[in-house]
Amino acid sequence: MAGWASLPQLVRAELKQRRGEGCDVAGFEERIERAGDDRERLMELYRELMELPVSPSFPIIG
C-alpha cells in the first residue's frame, strides 16, 4: 500500500475504479463511510470490490 495516505483512501480509489469498469457498486459508498477507520471492515470491503465482475460491455484491451 505504499504511496497511499490511508486505507480508506485506497478503498475509495478502488470503488472509483470498479465503478468505471461497469461493476455494480451499489451501497459500497455508504458501507465505506460506516467502516470509518476500521481496518478489518475496510479490508473486507476491498476484497468484495476486487471480486465484483466487470461489465461484459467494458472494453478489454489485450
C-alpha positions in Angstrom: 0.0 0.0 0.0 3.0 2.3 -0.4 2.1 5.7 -1.6 -1.4 5.7 -0.1 -2.2 8.1 2.7 -4.8 5.8 4.3 -6.7 2.5 3.8 -10.0 4.4 3.4 -8.4 6.4 0.6 -7.3 3.1 -1.1 -10.7 1.6 -0.8 -12.4 4.7 -2.2 -10.0 4.7 -5.2 -10.8 1.0 -5.8 -14.5 1.9 -5.7 -14.0 4.6 -8.3 -12.0 2.1 -10.5 -14.6 -0.6 -10.2 -17.4 1.8 -11.0 -15.5 2.9 -14.1 -15.3 -0.8 -15.1 -19.1 -1.1 -15.0 -19.3 -3.1 -11.8 -22.4 -2.8 -9.7 -21.1 -0.9 -6.7 -24.4 0.0 -5.2 -24.2 0.5 -1.5 -20.4 0.5 -1.2 -20.0 4.2 -0.6 -22.3 4.0 2.4 -20.5 0.9 3.7 -17.1 2.6 3.4 -18.4 5.6 5.3 -19.8 3.4 8.1 -16.5 1.4 8.3 -14.6 4.6 9.2 -11.0 3.7 10.0 -11.8 0.1 11.0 -9.1 -1.8 9.1 -10.8 -5.2 9.2 -14.0 -3.9 7.8 -12.2 -1.8 5.1 -10.1 -4.8 4.0 -13.3 -6.9 3.7 -14.9 -4.2 1.5 -11.7 -4.0 -0.6 -11.8 -7.8 -1.1 -15.5 -7.6 -2.0 -14.8 -4.8 -4.6 -12.0 -6.9 -6.1 -14.4 -9.8 -6.6 -17.0 -7.9 -8.4 -17.4 -9.0 -12.1 -16.5 -6.4 -14.7 -19.4 -5.5 -17.0 -19.4 -7.5 -20.2 -19.6 -4.3 -22.2 -16.4 -2.9 -20.7 -13.7 -2.8 -23.4 -10.9 -5.2 -22.5 -7.6 -4.3 -24.2 -5.4 -7.3 -24.7 
